[in-house]
């Protein structure tokens, strides 16, 4: 037997998680479209901020999709998405200490605005993404 109060709390939590997942998907899509269409204004979250890289936007899109699918109880697909995110974040992060270029930084789009590591998320972004997924 499910208690009515608990049922309401579960429905509210599911609703909030769904909204957050949709916002994450929307942000990822907007930034990816900004990169694909060449509109740099769509790749910056606020004036003066650095651009969100296409890999990071793809991560937002995948993470939001995984969260949405988790709410819908599609656990196997959620695990696959989580594995893809973990692998991408780990490879992105490991490029810094090993000073290698795996080519995933510009897999989706070419980043001509960065000098040192075009298309690569910052070291801190890659580290935090990887640690949050563990």
NORWO-V711306 format. One record per residue. N is the residue number from 1. RES is the residue in one small letter. SS is DSSP state (2 for helix, 1 for strand, 0 for the rest). PSI is psi in degrees with one decimal (none if undefined). Layout:
BEGIN
[[N,RES,SS,PSI] [N,RES,SS,PSI]]
END
This chain:
BEGIN
[[1,x,0,130.8] [2,x,0,129.6] [3,x,0,141.5] [4,x,2,-40.5] [5,x,2,-43.3] [6,x,2,-40.1] [7,x,2,-42.6] [8,x,2,-42.4] [9,x,2,-39.9] [10,x,2,-40.8] [11,x,2,-41.4] [12,x,2,-44.9] [13,x,2,-42.4] [14,x,2,-40.6] [15,x,2,-46.2] [16,x,2,-44.2] [17,x,2,-40.0] [18,x,2,-44.3] [19,x,2,-44.9] [20,x,2,-39.6] [21,x,2,-42.7] [22,x,2,-38.0] [23,x,2,-39.6] [24,x,2,-42.5] [25,x,2,-43.9] [26,x,2,-43.9] [27,x,2,-45.5] [28,x,2,-43.7] [29,x,2,-43.7] [30,x,2,-45.4] [31,x,2,-42.5] [32,x,2,-42.4] [33,x,2,-37.1] [34,x,2,-42.0] [35,x,2,-45.0] [36,x,2,-36.7] [37,x,2,-8.0] [38,x,0,22.2] [39,x,0,96.1] [40,x,2,-23.7] [41,x,2,-29.2] [42,x,2,-11.1] [43,x,2,-2.7] [44,x,1,129.2] [45,x,0,-31.7] [46,x,0,153.0] [47,x,0,134.7] [48,x,0,-10.8] [49,x,0,154.8] [50,x,0,162.9] [51,x,1,146.2] [52,x,0,126.0] [53,x,0,157.7] [54,x,2,-36.3] [55,x,2,-40.1] [56,x,2,-42.6] [57,x,2,-38.4] [58,x,2,-39.1] [59,x,2,-41.8] [60,x,2,-44.5] [61,x,2,-46.4] [62,x,2,-42.8] [63,x,2,-42.3] [64,x,2,-40.2] [65,x,2,-42.1] [66,x,2,-40.9] [67,x,2,-43.1] [68,x,2,-42.5] [69,x,2,-30.3] [70,x,2,-39.4] [71,x,2,-36.0] [72,x,0,0.8] [73,x,0,34.1] [74,x,0,73.3] [75,x,2,-36.1] [76,x,2,-44.2] [77,x,2,-38.5] [78,x,2,-41.3] [79,x,2,-40.1] [80,x,2,-44.2] [81,x,2,-42.8] [82,x,2,-40.5] [83,x,2,-42.4] [84,x,2,-42.2] [85,x,2,-44.5] [86,x,2,-43.2] [87,x,2,-46.8] [88,x,2,-44.6] [89,x,2,-40.2] [90,x,2,-45.2] [91,x,2,-42.0] [92,x,2,-44.1] [93,x,2,-42.9] [94,x,2,-15.1] [95,x,2,-29.0] [96,x,2,-58.1] [97,x,2,-29.7] [98,x,2,-3.1] [99,x,0,52.3] [100,x,0,164.3] [101,x,0,109.2] [102,x,0,-11.5] [103,x,0,-3.9] [104,x,2,-14.4] [105,x,2,-31.6] [106,x,2,34.4] [107,x,0,-44.2] [108,x,0,-47.8] [109,x,0,157.8] [110,x,0,129.2] [111,x,0,107.6] [112,x,0,-4.3] [113,x,0,-9.6] [114,x,0,142.7] [115,x,0,-57.6] [116,x,0,-53.8] [117,x,0,81.4] [118,x,0,130.6] [119,x,0,-10.3] [120,x,0,130.7] [121,x,0,155.5] [122,x,0,159.0] [123,x,2,-40.2] [124,x,2,-39.8] [125,x,2,-46.0] [126,x,2,-40.7] [127,x,2,-48.6] [128,x,2,-41.8] [129,x,2,-44.3] [130,x,2,-44.4] [131,x,2,-35.6] [132,x,2,-27.3] [133,x,2,-19.0] [134,x,0,none]]
END
